[in-house]
Amino acid sequence: MYGTIYIYEFKGDATGRIPWASDRDYIGCWREAGYSFLFFHRQKHDLFERLRLPYRSELAIRHEDWESGIPLRPIKIGRIGIYQPWNAPNEPGINIAIDPNMAFGSGFHFSTKGCLTLLDRLLSRWLPRRVLDLGTGTGILSLACLKMGAPCAVGVDDNDLALRTAANNGRINGLAERMLLIKARAEEMLPIETDLLVANIHYSALSLLVERPEFYGRRYYVLSGMIRGEAKAIEERLKGKLELVDAYCEEFWSTYLFSYKGLEAAPPA
C-alpha cells in the first residue's frame, strides 16, 4: 500500500551511485531530460547528507495525487475489474491486479478509463492476434487485452520504472509469458506487425506517430491522452486514412477507436 511518497531530484543518472536494492523504502527511479527522480516511502535527506549527494529538490506527496488525485481502490470499467493486490475482489470476472508503483495507469485517469472502455467494447466482439501497447506504463492496457482473450501483447516504454512496474504486474496476474516488454521510443517499435495498436500517450508524441507510414495497416487503433481540441486535430489528420468507429469522452479527455480503411471493420457494438 502507498501513503506519502518522497521524491528527490538529482541531476544526471543517480541510480548507479547508491546501493538502492538494500533500502526497503526505495520505490524506483524516473529518469527524464537529464534528471533522476528517486521515490521513497520515507524521508531520505539524512542519508543523502551522509553520502554527500546533494539533491536539487525534495517533494512529499500523497500517492493518489501523483496520477489521478483519487485514493487507490477497486473499480469496475465495463466488464473489467481493476484492483490492487491488497484489495483482491471476491467475485469472478475479468479482474486485473495493478500495483501502480509510480508509473502511469492505475485505471482512474480519464484517458486510461477511456482506453479500457473502448477495449472492452471492441474485444467483446473481436479478438486481436497481437496487441502493440505504446507507452505501456503499468501495463494495464496490455493486461486488459490479455485477460479478455488476446494471445499476446507487446508493451513499449522508454522508462525503466514503468517497465519494471509492468513486468511486476504481468507476474502478479500470471501473464508474464504472454506479455513482451521492450524499452524503446514508441516510433521505433511501429514496424512490429500487430492488428491492434493502443497508444495512451502525450499528444505531442501521438502527433509524430500518425505522420509515419509504418503507423498504418493495422485493423484497429485505440488512441488516447488527448484533450478535446487535440483529439479533433488528430481526427482531422486521420481523415481519409482511418475511420472513426467509437469514442469515449469524459471531462476534457477524449479516447478514439479507429479502424483502418483498407480492412473490413467489425460492426459497431
N, C-alpha and C positions, 0 to 999 in steps of 0.2 A: 504494500500500500504506500501511497505517497502523501506527504504533508507539505511542509515548507521545503523548497528547493533552494540551494545556494549556488549561485552561478559566478564563476571567476573568469575574467577576461585576460588573456595573455596575447602578446604579440608573437607571431610565428607558431610553430608546432610545439605544443607543450607536452604532448603525450609521451615523448621519449625521454624526458628529463626527470620524471618522478615515477617511482615504482607503484603505480596506481592499483595493480592487481592485489596488493596486500592490504588495501584500505577498504573496509567494508562499507564505508559511506560513499564511495565513488560510484556514480551512476554512469557517466560516459562523457564523451567529448564531441563537440560540434565545431568543425573547422570551416571557416569561410573567410574569403577575401584577405588572407594573410594573418588571420587571428584564430586563436583557440578559445573556446568557451567550455570550461570544465564544470560539470554538475555534481553536486554532493547533497547528501541528506542532512549534513551538519556543517556548521561554520568551519572554515579551514585556514583563516588568516594567520593563526599562530603557527600552523605547520609551514606555511609559505615563508614566514619570517625566519623560522629556524633553518630552512633550506636556502634562505637568501634568494628567493624567487619573487621578485616584485610583480604584482598583477596590476593591470590597468584599472579594473573596477570590480566591485563586489555587489551582487544583487540578490536579495532574498525575495522569493516569490512563491505564492501558492501554486501547486502543480496545476490546478484547474484553470488558473489564469494564463498558463503557458500557451495553451492552444485554443480552448473554446470558452473559457470562463464558466464552465459547468462542472461541478464535482463528478468524479467518475462513479458510475452506477450502471447496472444492466439496462439496455434499451432494446426496443424492437423496431425494426425498419422493414415493413412488408413481411416477408417470411423469415427474415434474417434476424436472429438474436445476437446482440453483442454483449459480452460480459467480461469482467475482469477475473483473473484466475482465483481471486479470493472471494468472488461473488458468483460462484457457479449456479446455474439455474436448475430447478428440479424438473422442468418439463422438457419433453423431447422436441426435436425440430432442427432447423438449420442454425446451429449455435456456434459462434466463433469466440474463442478466448483471446483477448487482446490485452497484453501488458504494454502500455504505450511508451514506457520509458520517457524520453524527451523528444521522441520523433513524432511526426505529424500523422494523425489517423486514429483517433480514439472512437470515431463514429459520431461525435457530437457536432463537429463543424458542418455548416450547411453544404459545403462542397462535397465532403465525404458522404453525408447523408443523401445528397442528390445522386452521387455515383451508385451507392448501394440500392437506392430506389429504382433507378433505371436498369441496373444489372439484374435485380430481382424480376422486373417485368420481362426483360429480354430472355434471360435464361430459364424462365418458366415455359418458354415455347421453342427454344433453340439453344443448343449447346455448342460452344466453340471447341475446336480441337486443341488450340493453344492460345493462351492469353499473353499479351505483352502489356505489362503494367509499368508505365513510365513515371518515375517519382514515387516509388512504392511506399516510402515512409515506414510505417509499422507493418506493412504487408497486408493490411486489412482487405483491400480490394482483390488482391490475388487469392487470399484465403477464402473470401466470399465466393469467388468463381469456382474454386476447387470444391468447396463444400456443396455447391449447387450442381456439381457433376462434370465440370471441365477436367479433362485428363491431366493437364499440366499448365503451369503459369511461369512466366519469366518476369521477375521483378527487377527493375533497374533504378539505381540511385547512385549519386556521386558522393554520398555522405556515409562515413564509416559507422557512425552511431545509428543511423537509420537501418543500414544493412544488418548490423548486429541485432537490433531490435526485431526486424523482420524474421531473421533466422531463428531467434528465440521463440517468436510466435508460431513459426512453422513447426517447431518441435513440440510446443505446448499442444497444438492441435493435431499432432500426429501426421502432418502433411509435408514434412521436410523433403521427402524423396520426390515429391511431385512439384516442388517449388524451387526453381533455379534463380539464384540471386546474383546479380552482376553489378560490380562497381564501375560506372561509366556515366557519361553525359547522355541525356535522352536521345539526342540526334545521332549519336554514334551507334545506337542499337536499332535504328529504324530498318536496316536491312534484314533483321530477323523476320522470317516468314511466320505470320500468325493470321488468324481470321478474325480476331477481336483485339483492338488496341484501346487501352484505357489510359488516360492522361489527366491526372488531377494535379496540375502544376501551375506556376505563375503564368499570367497572360503573356508576359514578355518571352518566356520560353516556348509556350504554345504557338505564339505568333511566328516564331522561327521554324518550328516543326512543319507547319502547313505549307511552307514555301518549298519544301524538299520533295522531289519526285518520289523518293522511296517511302514517303509517308503514306502514299495511296496504294490501293489494290486489295485492302482487307475488306471483309464483308461488313463489319460493324466497328464503330468508334464511339466511345463514351468520353466526352471532353468536359472538364470542369476546372475550377479555380478562377472563374471569371465573374466579375460583377456585370451588371446588365449591359452597360454600354460596350464593354469588351466583348461580351457574348454576341451582341448584334454585329460587331465588327468581324468576328470570326465567321458568323453565319454568312455575311455578305461575301467574304473572301472564299468561302467554300461553295458558293452557288455555281452550278454547272459541273462540280466535281463530286460532291456528296449530297445526299438527300437527307433533310432533317426528318427524323422518324418520330422522336419523342423528346420531351423536355421536362425539367423539374426546376422550379424557381422558388426560393424562399428567402425572405429578407432581400438583400441586394445580390445574392449569389445565384448563378444560373449553371445548370448542367444540361448538356445536349447529347442525344443519341443520334448519330448519323449512320446511314448505310451508303455503301459505295455504289454509284450509279451503274457500274459495269456488271454488277452481280445482282441476281434476283433477291429481293428483300423479303423477309418474313412478313406476314400480315400484322397490322398493329394489334396490340393487346385489347 
